[in-house]
Amino acid sequence: MSTLHPSGKRHPVNRSRRYSRAIFLTIVGLVVLLIAARIALPYVLRDAINKRLNAIPDYAGSVEQIDVGLWRGAYTIHRLVITKRSGEVKEPFFKADKVDFSIAWRELFHGRLVSDIEAVKPMLTFVEAVAADASQAGGSAQRWQDVIDDIFPITITYFRILDGEVRYIDQTAEPKVDVRIAHLAAVVTGLANRRSDAEGEFPSKITASGETIGSGKLRLTGQLEPLAEQPHFLLKFEVEGVSLPALNEFLRAYAGVDVSKGTFSAYVEASARDGRFQGYFKPFFAGLDFSEPPGATRPLGQKIWETVVRGLAWVFKNHPRNEVATKIPFAGEFKDVKIGVWQTVKNLVRHAFVEPLSKKLDSRASGEKLPTKSEAEDKTQKIREKSAPKPEK
């Protein structure tokens, strides 16, 4: 029996107990719901991401597992794979052991809600095949931009790659070409998947390093506008100490030669704006030897061609430095490349007989002025004029 107050009403103590019990049960119910939601969240996210990946035109994707870190505002995708739907390409277009999306807490102190991305062991594979539908080039950048926006709809400012790999396979070549950059480490800052007028001409900075086949060391630095409608960047690229014998399949396919000894280094600077670009390429070949390995046999045509190449290499070699090098200027539109052929030959002769070519980038500056459209057009015209054969008198 319940206790009654002298006035005939129920005692206030009992009513207070009922309220306390109701509040307790409500709190317990909320906790249970939160725990259930936390347990279900990774599976809900995984299904949503898989659905979005499978909506990519010409491609299909899947993730195996999602981990959620509520305390740091993050989730981690495990074993992400994106493949081409045709099924004729055996290698995935993209795969990664882990991709981590997280809120950049350091930016919250500046009033910005932005995110970081870190990819562990990502691998990107491009394939050139005889049939167009069997090739794997990735398509437009906007396609993947939309996917990233949907998967993580917060402005991205920082992207890091750990132990990545970029691979290129040309099935149309004979022999088949398969080259790659391994152990790729890269950091891109100022990256954004949303436009901001306050970011300046080059909001993004990139640094990268890796290892080529033949144990070459690769370095890349640059500034770019990733959301520009047309390529807009300043890039500096160096690769040094590539063992040429490791590139023999590539050399046979594209140059028709075999190399028994030698190393390759190269230095490139390029800038682009308004659909136009300009720059230079400095290749260095040191210690070249085309000797046929013992027991090997080569077709007669290849032997003749290698004899010609060997002779030209000897003529244009800087003998004190035992290397062949030149500087190749280029400019033009992205669909119309103009290479300074005569300037390339002049640089080749100059390096061999007059003055050694500097084995480094010509400019170490981090912020060169990009040419205007008219300046780029003038540069292209000059290269075209220098490349044209001289009229006979």
C-alpha positions as CSV (number, residue, x, y, z in Angstrom):
1,M,0.0,0.0,0.0
2,S,1.2,3.5,-0.8
3,T,1.8,6.0,1.9
4,L,-0.7,8.8,2.0
5,H,-0.2,12.4,3.1
6,P,-2.5,13.5,6.1
7,S,-4.3,15.5,3.5
8,G,-5.2,12.3,1.6
9,K,-2.7,12.8,-1.3
10,R,0.1,10.5,-2.2
11,H,3.4,11.2,-0.3
12,P,5.8,13.5,-2.2
13,V,8.7,11.1,-1.5
14,N,7.1,8.4,-3.6
15,R,6.4,10.8,-6.4
16,S,10.1,11.9,-6.4
17,R,11.2,8.2,-6.5
18,R,9.0,7.7,-9.6
19,Y,10.5,10.7,-11.3
20,S,14.0,9.6,-10.5
21,R,13.3,6.1,-11.8
22,A,11.9,7.6,-15.1
23,I,14.9,9.8,-15.5
24,F,17.3,6.8,-14.8
25,L,15.5,4.6,-17.3
26,T,15.5,7.4,-19.9
27,I,19.3,7.9,-19.5
28,V,19.9,4.1,-19.7
29,G,17.7,4.0,-22.8
30,L,19.7,6.9,-24.4
31,V,23.0,5.2,-23.5
32,V,21.9,1.9,-25.0
33,L,20.8,3.7,-28.2
34,L,24.1,5.6,-28.5
35,I,26.0,2.3,-28.0
36,A,23.9,0.6,-30.6
37,A,24.3,3.6,-33.0
38,R,28.1,3.5,-32.4
39,I,28.2,-0.2,-33.1
40,A,26.1,0.2,-36.3
41,L,27.8,3.3,-37.6
42,P,30.8,1.6,-39.3
43,Y,28.5,-0.8,-41.1
44,V,26.2,2.1,-42.2
45,L,29.2,4.1,-43.4
46,R,30.7,1.1,-45.2
47,D,27.4,0.4,-47.1
48,A,27.0,4.1,-48.0
49,I,30.6,4.4,-49.3
50,N,30.3,1.1,-51.3
51,K,27.1,2.4,-52.8
52,R,28.8,5.7,-53.8
53,L,31.9,3.9,-55.2
54,N,29.7,1.7,-57.4
55,A,28.0,4.8,-58.8
56,I,31.3,5.9,-60.5
57,P,30.9,5.8,-64.3
58,D,32.9,2.9,-65.8
59,Y,34.4,1.9,-62.4
60,A,33.3,-0.1,-59.4
61,G,34.7,0.1,-55.9
62,S,34.5,-1.5,-52.5
63,V,35.9,-1.1,-49.0
64,E,36.3,-4.1,-46.6
65,Q,36.0,-2.3,-43.2
66,I,35.4,1.1,-41.6
67,D,36.7,2.2,-38.3
68,V,35.2,5.3,-36.6
69,G,37.1,7.5,-34.2
70,L,34.5,9.8,-32.7
71,W,36.9,11.4,-30.3
72,R,39.0,12.8,-33.2
73,G,36.2,13.3,-35.7
74,A,37.6,10.7,-38.1
75,Y,36.9,7.4,-39.9
76,T,39.3,5.0,-41.5
77,I,38.7,3.0,-44.7
78,H,40.5,-0.3,-44.8
79,R,41.3,-2.2,-48.0
80,L,39.8,0.2,-50.6
81,V,39.8,-1.2,-54.1
82,I,38.6,0.5,-57.3
83,T,38.5,-1.5,-60.6
84,K,37.3,-0.9,-64.1
85,R,34.0,-2.5,-64.9
86,S,35.0,-4.0,-68.3
87,G,36.9,-6.7,-66.4
88,E,39.6,-6.8,-69.1
89,V,42.1,-5.0,-66.9
90,K,43.4,-7.3,-64.3
91,E,45.1,-4.7,-62.1
92,P,42.9,-2.4,-59.9
93,F,42.9,1.2,-61.0
94,F,43.4,2.2,-57.3
95,K,43.8,0.3,-54.1
96,A,45.1,1.2,-50.6
97,D,45.6,-0.6,-47.3
98,K,44.2,2.3,-45.4
99,V,42.8,5.8,-46.0
100,D,42.2,8.0,-43.0
101,F,39.9,11.0,-43.1
102,S,40.1,13.2,-40.0
103,I,39.2,16.7,-38.8
104,A,42.3,19.0,-38.6
105,W,42.0,20.1,-35.0
106,R,45.0,22.5,-35.3
107,E,42.9,24.6,-37.7
108,L,39.9,24.9,-35.3
109,F,41.9,27.4,-33.3
110,H,41.9,29.6,-36.5
111,G,38.1,29.1,-36.9
112,R,38.4,26.7,-39.8
113,L,36.7,23.3,-40.0
114,V,38.9,21.4,-42.5
115,S,40.2,17.9,-42.8
116,D,43.3,15.8,-43.3
117,I,43.7,12.7,-45.5
118,E,46.4,10.1,-45.0
119,A,46.7,7.1,-47.4
120,V,48.8,4.1,-46.5
121,K,50.3,2.0,-49.3
122,P,48.1,3.4,-52.1
123,M,48.7,2.1,-55.6
124,L,47.5,3.8,-58.8
125,T,47.8,1.8,-62.0
126,F,47.4,3.2,-65.5
127,V,47.0,0.8,-68.4
128,E,47.3,1.4,-72.1
129,A,45.6,-1.3,-74.1
130,V,44.9,-2.0,-77.8
131,A,41.2,-1.7,-77.3
132,A,40.0,1.7,-75.9
133,D,37.5,0.1,-73.5
134,A,40.3,-2.1,-72.1
135,S,42.6,0.9,-71.3
136,Q,42.6,2.4,-67.8
137,A,43.4,6.1,-67.7
138,G,41.1,7.1,-64.9
139,G,39.0,9.6,-66.8
140,S,38.4,13.2,-65.8
141,A,39.6,14.6,-62.5
142,Q,36.2,16.1,-61.8
143,R,34.8,12.5,-61.5
144,W,37.1,11.7,-58.6
145,Q,36.6,15.2,-57.1
146,D,32.9,14.5,-56.8
147,V,33.5,11.1,-55.2
148,I,35.8,12.7,-52.6
149,D,33.2,15.4,-51.9
150,D,30.6,12.8,-51.3
151,I,32.7,10.5,-49.1
152,F,34.1,13.3,-46.9
153,P,32.1,16.5,-47.4
154,I,34.5,18.8,-45.5
155,T,37.1,21.0,-47.1
156,I,40.4,19.0,-47.5
157,T,43.6,20.9,-46.7
158,Y,46.3,18.3,-46.1
159,F,47.0,15.1,-48.0
160,R,49.8,12.6,-47.1
161,I,50.9,9.4,-48.9
162,L,52.9,6.8,-47.1
163,D,54.7,4.0,-49.1
164,G,52.7,4.6,-52.3
165,E,53.2,3.3,-55.8
166,V,52.3,4.6,-59.3
167,R,52.5,2.1,-62.1
168,Y,52.2,2.4,-65.9
169,I,51.6,-0.7,-68.1
170,D,51.6,-0.4,-71.9
171,Q,50.2,-3.6,-73.5
172,T,50.4,-2.1,-77.0
173,A,54.2,-2.1,-76.8
174,E,56.5,-5.0,-77.8
175,P,57.8,-6.0,-75.4
176,K,55.2,-5.1,-72.9
177,V,56.2,-2.1,-70.8
178,D,55.7,-2.1,-67.0
179,V,57.3,0.7,-65.1
180,R,56.6,2.1,-61.7
181,I,57.5,4.6,-59.0
182,A,57.7,2.8,-55.6
183,H,58.1,3.8,-52.0
184,L,56.3,7.1,-52.8
185,A,56.1,9.6,-50.0
186,A,54.2,12.8,-50.6
187,V,52.7,15.7,-48.8
188,V,50.2,18.2,-50.3
189,T,49.3,21.2,-48.2
190,G,46.7,23.9,-48.9
191,L,44.7,21.3,-50.8
192,A,40.9,22.0,-51.1
193,N,37.9,20.3,-52.6
194,R,36.1,23.6,-52.5
195,R,37.0,26.9,-54.1
196,S,38.1,29.9,-52.0
197,D,38.9,33.3,-53.5
198,A,41.2,34.1,-50.5
199,E,43.7,31.3,-51.2
200,G,45.8,33.2,-53.8
201,E,47.1,32.0,-57.1
202,F,48.7,28.8,-55.8
203,P,46.9,27.5,-52.7
204,S,48.6,24.1,-52.8
205,K,52.2,23.1,-52.3
206,I,53.5,19.6,-53.0
207,T,56.6,17.7,-52.1
208,A,57.2,14.1,-53.1
209,S,60.0,11.5,-53.3
210,G,60.2,8.0,-54.5
211,E,62.3,5.2,-56.1
212,T,62.1,4.3,-59.8
213,I,62.9,1.0,-61.3
214,G,66.7,0.8,-61.6
215,S,67.0,2.3,-58.1
216,G,66.8,5.9,-59.2
217,K,65.9,8.6,-56.7
218,L,63.0,10.9,-57.6
219,R,62.1,14.3,-56.1
220,L,59.2,16.6,-56.9
221,T,58.3,20.0,-55.6
222,G,55.7,22.3,-56.8
223,Q,52.9,24.8,-56.4
224,L,49.5,24.4,-58.0
225,E,45.8,25.3,-58.2
226,P,44.1,21.9,-58.0
227,L,40.6,23.3,-58.8
228,A,41.6,25.4,-61.8
229,E,39.5,24.6,-64.9
230,Q,42.8,24.3,-66.9
231,P,46.2,23.0,-65.5
232,H,47.8,25.8,-63.4
233,F,51.1,24.9,-61.8
234,L,54.8,25.4,-61.2
235,L,56.7,22.1,-61.0
236,K,60.3,21.0,-60.5
237,F,61.3,17.4,-61.0
238,E,64.5,15.5,-60.5
239,V,65.4,11.9,-61.0
240,E,69.0,10.7,-60.5
241,G,71.0,7.5,-60.7
242,V,68.6,5.2,-62.7
243,S,70.4,2.0,-63.8
244,L,69.6,1.8,-67.5
245,P,69.8,-2.0,-67.8
246,A,66.8,-2.2,-65.6
247,L,64.9,-0.2,-68.2
248,N,65.8,-2.5,-71.1
249,E,62.2,-3.6,-71.8
250,F,61.2,0.1,-71.9
251,L,64.2,0.9,-74.2
252,R,63.5,-2.0,-76.6
253,A,59.8,-1.0,-76.8
254,Y,60.3,2.7,-77.4
255,A,63.9,3.2,-78.6
256,G,64.8,-0.2,-80.1
257,V,68.0,-0.6,-78.1
258,D,69.5,-2.6,-75.3
259,V,71.9,-1.1,-72.8
260,S,74.4,-3.3,-70.9
261,K,75.7,-0.4,-68.7
262,G,74.9,3.2,-67.9
263,T,72.9,5.5,-65.7
264,F,70.3,8.1,-66.4
265,S,69.4,11.3,-64.6
266,A,67.0,14.1,-65.6
267,Y,65.9,17.5,-64.5
268,V,62.6,19.1,-65.5
269,E,60.9,22.5,-64.8
270,A,57.5,23.3,-66.1
271,S,54.8,25.9,-65.6
272,A,51.3,26.1,-66.9
273,R,48.5,28.7,-67.2
274,D,45.4,29.3,-69.4
275,G,45.8,25.9,-71.2
276,R,49.4,26.6,-72.2
277,F,52.7,25.4,-70.7
278,Q,56.4,25.9,-71.1
279,G,59.6,24.5,-69.6
280,Y,62.6,22.4,-70.3
281,F,63.9,18.8,-69.9
282,K,67.6,18.0,-69.2
283,P,68.5,14.3,-69.7
284,F,72.0,12.9,-68.7
285,F,73.3,9.5,-69.9
286,A,76.5,8.5,-68.2
287,G,78.7,5.5,-68.8
288,L,76.7,4.2,-71.7
289,D,77.6,0.7,-73.1
290,F,75.6,-1.2,-75.7
291,S,77.8,-4.3,-75.6
292,E,75.8,-7.5,-76.2
293,P,75.9,-9.8,-73.1
294,P,77.6,-13.2,-73.5
295,G,75.3,-15.7,-75.1
296,A,72.7,-13.1,-76.1
297,T,71.5,-12.7,-79.7
298,R,69.9,-9.7,-81.2
299,P,68.1,-9.2,-84.5
300,L,70.2,-7.8,-87.3
301,G,68.0,-4.6,-87.5
302,Q,68.5,-3.9,-83.8
303,K,72.2,-4.4,-84.1
304,I,72.4,-1.9,-87.0
305,W,70.3,0.6,-85.1
306,E,72.4,0.2,-81.9
307,T,75.5,0.8,-83.9
308,V,74.1,4.1,-85.1
309,V,73.0,5.0,-81.6
310,R,76.4,4.0,-80.2
311,G,78.2,6.2,-82.8
312,L,76.0,9.2,-82.2
313,A,76.5,8.8,-78.4
314,W,80.2,8.7,-78.9
315,V,80.3,11.7,-81.1
316,F,78.2,13.8,-78.8
317,K,79.6,12.5,-75.6
318,N,81.4,14.9,-73.2
319,H,84.4,12.5,-72.9
320,P,86.0,14.0,-69.8
321,R,82.7,13.5,-67.9
322,N,81.8,10.3,-69.9
323,E,78.2,11.5,-70.4
324,V,75.8,12.6,-73.1
325,A,73.4,15.4,-72.2
326,T,71.3,18.2,-73.7
327,K,68.6,20.7,-72.7
328,I,65.3,20.3,-74.5
329,P,62.9,23.3,-74.3
330,F,59.2,22.8,-74.8
331,A,56.1,24.9,-74.9
332,G,52.6,25.0,-76.3
333,E,49.1,23.9,-75.6
334,F,48.3,20.6,-73.9
335,K,47.0,19.2,-77.1
336,D,49.7,20.7,-79.3
337,V,53.3,20.2,-77.9
338,K,56.1,22.1,-79.5
339,I,59.7,20.9,-78.9
340,G,62.7,23.0,-79.7
341,V,64.5,20.5,-82.0
342,W,67.3,22.8,-83.2
343,Q,67.9,24.3,-79.8
344,T,68.1,20.7,-78.4
345,V,70.8,19.9,-81.0
346,K,72.7,23.1,-80.3
347,N,72.6,22.3,-76.5
348,L,73.9,18.7,-77.3
349,V,76.8,20.0,-79.3
350,R,77.6,22.8,-76.7
351,H,77.6,20.2,-73.9
352,A,79.9,17.8,-75.8
353,F,82.5,20.3,-77.1
354,V,82.1,23.7,-75.5
355,E,80.7,23.9,-72.0
356,P,79.4,21.1,-69.7
357,L,75.7,21.2,-68.9
358,S,75.0,21.8,-65.2
359,K,73.7,18.7,-63.7
360,K,70.9,20.3,-61.6
361,L,67.8,22.4,-62.0
362,D,68.4,25.8,-63.6
363,S,66.2,27.5,-61.0
364,R,65.9,26.7,-57.3
365,A,63.5,29.5,-56.7
366,S,60.2,28.5,-55.1
367,G,58.0,31.1,-56.7
368,E,58.8,32.0,-60.3
369,K,56.5,34.3,-62.1
370,L,54.2,32.4,-64.5
371,P,54.1,33.6,-68.1
372,T,51.0,35.4,-69.2
373,K,49.0,33.9,-72.1
374,S,50.7,36.3,-74.6
375,E,54.2,35.5,-73.2
376,A,53.5,31.8,-73.4
377,E,52.3,32.2,-77.0
378,D,55.5,34.1,-77.9
379,K,57.6,31.4,-76.3
380,T,55.8,28.7,-78.4
381,Q,56.3,30.7,-81.6
382,K,60.0,31.1,-80.9
383,I,60.4,27.4,-80.3
384,R,58.4,26.7,-83.5
385,E,60.6,29.0,-85.5
386,K,63.9,27.6,-84.1
387,S,62.6,24.0,-84.7
388,A,61.7,24.7,-88.4
389,P,64.4,23.7,-91.0
390,K,66.3,26.6,-92.4
391,P,65.4,27.5,-96.0
392,E,68.0,26.7,-98.6
393,K,69.7,29.8,-100.1
